[in-house]
Amino acid sequence: MSTTELAWFKSSYSGSQGDSCIEVAAAEQAICVRDSKDLTRPHFAIGREGWTSFVRYAAHG
């Protein structure tokens, strides 16, 4: 799946200025993450279990 086929979105907590944000997209086997300020840079993917652990940690941090 190419990055243009993914449904990218920002957190609802992102400000309206569009600065300092990441975008995420769910792929079949992973969660893809990219810098919303520089879409020319490559995205990276993290497994679903790793993403779940990260979100749990961030929610309690």
Phi, psi and omega in degrees: 000128179277163181294336179284339179275345182281150177266092182281143175211157177256160177296149175293346177275353179294143178286164181284349180286338179078013182264152175053045181242154168245160174239148178233155177213139179270121173257177185299315185250357186203171171253128180262143183229137177216162179277119184288343180276339183219084184287353177281341178283150180290151175273169171233160182239145177230141179300155183300322179294318178296320178296317179299317178297317179299314182296318177300315180297314181296324181292332182257000184272000000 
